Amino acid sequence: ISDDMKIKLLAENVDEHKISVIHNWYDNRTVKEVHCEENKFLKKYNLSNKGFYVQYAGTMGHVFNYKVIIETAKILSKERNIFFHMIGEGSQRKAFIREKEKNNLDNIIFFPLEPQEMVSDVYSACSVGLIPLKEGIIGNSVPSKVGLIMACRRPILNAVDPNSNYYKIFKENGIGISVCNNDAEKLAKAILFLRDNPLLIKTMGIKGEKYGKKYFSRSKNTKKYIDIFHDALN
């Protein structure tokens, strides 16, 4: 489901003609941007549309690098309009909350997991989407939320392995920013840069939506599976 996975398979001497890359997809018929005036998540939690929200929405499990968020939040603790919204559950959530409380970081706010019908509202309720992964993960896993964030016209901030193809596609396509897994300084600078450049955020969001439709949409990727099955039968 990624070019980085393909590279790993090739390194194990799998024949290239037996490998097809088909990305995880989102349902492009239903997932789309919800503007702040109609956004159910913002209304539910009485959130102002004037804050700059850096959002992680998903599983806070083994691959989730909450420590880089803690360090980044420390750096940005005096920036009163920047908040880290952490939405979801997972095995790392309790440890994450303990570290937040230990460091008195009131710029990190936790929310429970939302129902499936709130997907568009959730991913539209941020200024930027955040994907922080531990080292060595990106070659074996792909963040499933990438397409969802793109569909909601939000740029993506990644803290991932710098030698991966995934890391590179965001700068190359103008759809987000990637930094090294544990580089809180650069992640903080990227957040400040985006906050201070709202027009760039809008441009990245529009480009991301187009990129997501091309590579992560259901309509594109289900057809690829059908084509593979047809080729195998023939």
C-alpha positions as CSV (number, residue, x, y, z in Angstrom):
1,I,0.0,0.0,0.0
2,S,3.0,2.3,-0.4
3,D,6.2,2.8,-2.4
4,D,8.2,2.4,0.8
5,M,6.6,-1.1,1.3
6,K,7.5,-1.9,-2.3
7,I,11.1,-1.0,-1.7
8,K,11.2,-3.4,1.3
9,L,9.8,-6.2,-0.7
10,L,12.3,-5.6,-3.5
11,A,15.0,-5.8,-0.9
12,E,13.7,-9.3,0.0
13,N,14.1,-10.3,-3.7
14,V,10.5,-10.3,-4.5
15,D,10.0,-10.0,-8.3
16,E,9.0,-6.5,-9.2
17,H,6.4,-7.6,-11.7
18,K,4.5,-9.3,-8.9
19,I,4.2,-6.1,-6.9
20,S,1.5,-3.5,-7.4
21,V,1.2,-0.4,-5.2
22,I,-2.4,0.6,-4.3
23,H,-2.8,3.1,-1.5
24,N,-5.3,3.0,1.3
25,W,-8.4,5.0,0.3
26,Y,-11.1,7.2,1.6
27,D,-14.6,7.4,0.3
28,N,-14.5,10.4,-1.9
29,R,-18.3,10.3,-2.2
30,T,-18.8,11.3,1.4
31,V,-15.6,12.8,2.9
32,K,-15.2,16.5,2.2
33,E,-14.4,19.8,3.9
34,V,-17.0,21.1,6.4
35,H,-16.7,24.9,6.9
36,C,-16.4,26.2,10.4
37,E,-19.9,27.7,10.4
38,E,-21.5,24.2,9.9
39,N,-18.8,22.1,11.7
40,K,-20.4,19.8,14.3
41,F,-17.1,19.1,16.1
42,L,-16.3,22.8,16.6
43,K,-19.8,23.4,17.9
44,K,-19.9,20.3,20.1
45,Y,-16.8,21.5,22.0
46,N,-17.5,25.2,21.7
47,L,-14.2,25.8,19.8
48,S,-13.4,29.2,18.4
49,N,-12.5,29.3,14.7
50,K,-9.8,31.8,15.5
51,G,-7.4,29.3,17.2
52,F,-4.6,27.5,15.3
53,Y,-5.3,23.8,15.8
54,V,-2.7,21.2,15.2
55,Q,-4.7,18.0,15.2
56,Y,-4.0,14.3,15.5
57,A,-7.1,12.2,15.1
58,G,-6.7,8.4,15.3
59,T,-5.2,5.6,17.3
60,M,-2.6,6.5,19.9
61,G,-1.0,3.1,19.7
62,H,2.5,1.6,19.5
63,V,3.6,3.5,16.3
64,F,2.3,6.9,17.6
65,N,5.2,9.2,18.7
66,Y,3.6,11.3,21.4
67,K,7.0,12.3,22.8
68,V,7.7,14.6,19.9
69,I,4.3,16.3,20.5
70,I,5.2,16.9,24.1
71,E,8.6,18.5,23.2
72,T,7.0,20.6,20.5
73,A,4.2,21.8,22.8
74,K,6.9,22.8,25.3
75,I,8.6,25.0,22.7
76,L,5.3,26.6,21.7
77,S,3.8,26.9,25.2
78,K,3.9,30.7,25.1
79,E,2.1,30.9,21.7
80,R,-1.4,31.5,23.1
81,N,-3.4,30.7,20.0
82,I,-1.7,27.4,19.1
83,F,-3.3,24.2,20.4
84,F,-2.7,20.5,19.9
85,H,-5.9,18.6,19.6
86,M,-5.6,14.9,20.3
87,I,-8.6,13.0,19.3
88,G,-9.0,9.2,19.9
89,E,-8.0,6.3,22.1
90,G,-5.1,3.8,22.2
91,S,-2.5,2.1,24.3
92,Q,-0.2,5.2,24.5
93,R,-3.0,7.7,25.5
94,K,-2.6,7.4,29.3
95,A,1.1,7.8,29.1
96,F,0.6,10.8,26.8
97,I,-1.8,12.4,29.3
98,R,0.6,11.8,32.2
99,E,3.4,13.5,30.3
100,K,1.2,16.4,29.4
101,E,0.1,16.9,33.1
102,K,3.7,16.4,34.3
103,N,4.8,19.3,32.1
104,N,1.7,21.5,32.7
105,L,1.0,21.8,29.0
106,D,-2.4,23.4,28.7
107,N,-1.9,23.7,24.9
108,I,-2.5,20.0,24.5
109,I,-6.2,19.1,24.7
110,F,-7.6,15.6,24.5
111,F,-10.9,14.6,23.0
112,P,-12.7,11.2,22.8
113,L,-13.0,9.2,19.7
114,E,-15.9,10.4,17.5
115,P,-18.4,8.3,15.5
116,Q,-17.8,7.5,11.9
117,E,-20.4,10.0,10.6
118,M,-18.3,12.8,12.2
119,V,-15.2,12.1,10.0
120,S,-15.5,15.1,7.8
121,D,-16.3,17.4,10.7
122,V,-13.3,16.1,12.7
123,Y,-10.7,16.4,10.0
124,S,-12.1,19.8,8.9
125,A,-11.9,21.1,12.5
126,C,-8.1,21.7,12.4
127,S,-5.7,24.1,10.8
128,V,-3.2,21.4,10.0
129,G,-3.2,17.6,10.4
130,L,-0.4,16.0,12.3
131,I,1.1,12.6,11.7
132,P,3.9,11.7,14.2
133,L,5.4,8.2,13.9
134,K,8.2,6.4,15.6
135,E,11.4,5.6,13.7
136,G,11.3,2.6,11.3
137,I,7.5,2.6,11.0
138,I,6.8,4.2,7.7
139,G,8.3,1.3,5.7
140,N,5.9,-1.2,7.3
141,S,2.8,1.0,7.8
142,V,1.0,3.9,6.1
143,P,-1.1,6.5,8.0
144,S,-4.7,5.7,6.9
145,K,-5.8,9.3,7.8
146,V,-3.7,10.9,5.0
147,G,-6.4,10.7,2.4
148,L,-9.0,11.9,4.9
149,I,-7.0,15.0,5.8
150,M,-6.4,15.8,2.2
151,A,-10.1,15.4,1.4
152,C,-10.9,18.0,4.0
153,R,-8.4,20.5,2.4
154,R,-5.9,20.6,5.2
155,P,-2.1,20.5,4.9
156,I,-0.3,17.7,6.6
157,L,2.6,18.0,9.1
158,N,4.7,14.8,9.3
159,A,7.3,13.7,11.8
160,V,8.6,10.6,10.1
161,D,11.7,8.8,8.7
162,P,13.5,11.3,6.5
163,N,14.8,8.6,4.1
164,S,11.4,7.5,3.1
165,N,9.5,8.2,-0.1
166,Y,6.5,9.2,2.1
167,Y,8.6,12.0,3.7
168,K,9.4,13.5,0.3
169,I,6.0,13.6,-1.4
170,F,4.7,16.5,0.7
171,K,7.3,19.0,-0.3
172,E,7.5,17.8,-3.9
173,N,3.8,18.3,-4.3
174,G,3.3,21.3,-2.1
175,I,0.8,19.6,0.2
176,G,2.5,19.7,3.5
177,I,5.7,19.7,5.5
178,S,7.8,16.7,6.7
179,V,10.4,16.7,9.5
180,C,12.5,14.0,11.1
181,N,10.7,11.8,13.6
182,N,12.0,13.4,16.8
183,D,12.9,16.9,15.6
184,A,10.6,19.0,17.8
185,E,12.5,22.2,16.9
186,K,11.8,21.8,13.2
187,L,8.2,20.7,13.9
188,A,7.6,23.8,16.0
189,K,9.1,26.0,13.3
190,A,6.9,24.4,10.7
191,I,3.8,25.0,12.8
192,L,4.8,28.7,13.3
193,F,5.5,29.1,9.6
194,L,2.1,27.7,8.6
195,R,0.3,29.7,11.3
196,D,1.9,32.9,9.9
197,N,1.1,32.0,6.3
198,P,-2.7,31.3,6.0
199,L,-2.7,31.7,2.2
200,L,-0.1,29.0,1.9
201,I,-2.3,26.7,4.1
202,K,-5.2,27.3,1.8
203,T,-3.1,26.6,-1.3
204,M,-1.6,23.4,0.2
205,G,-5.1,22.3,1.2
206,I,-6.4,22.7,-2.4
207,K,-3.4,20.9,-3.8
208,G,-3.8,18.2,-1.2
209,E,-7.4,17.6,-2.1
210,K,-6.4,17.1,-5.8
211,Y,-3.5,14.8,-4.8
212,G,-5.8,12.8,-2.5
213,K,-8.4,12.2,-5.2
214,K,-5.7,11.0,-7.6
215,Y,-3.9,8.6,-5.2
216,F,-6.1,7.9,-2.1
217,S,-9.7,8.0,-3.3
218,R,-12.0,4.9,-3.4
219,S,-13.1,5.5,-7.0
220,K,-9.5,5.4,-8.2
221,N,-8.1,2.6,-6.1
222,T,-11.0,0.0,-6.2
223,K,-10.6,0.1,-10.0
224,K,-6.9,-0.8,-9.6
225,Y,-7.8,-3.9,-7.6
226,I,-10.4,-4.9,-10.2
227,D,-7.8,-4.4,-12.9
228,I,-5.3,-6.6,-11.0
229,F,-7.9,-9.4,-10.6
230,H,-8.7,-9.2,-14.4
231,D,-5.0,-9.5,-15.3
232,A,-4.6,-12.5,-12.9
233,L,-7.5,-14.3,-14.5
234,N,-6.3,-13.6,-18.0
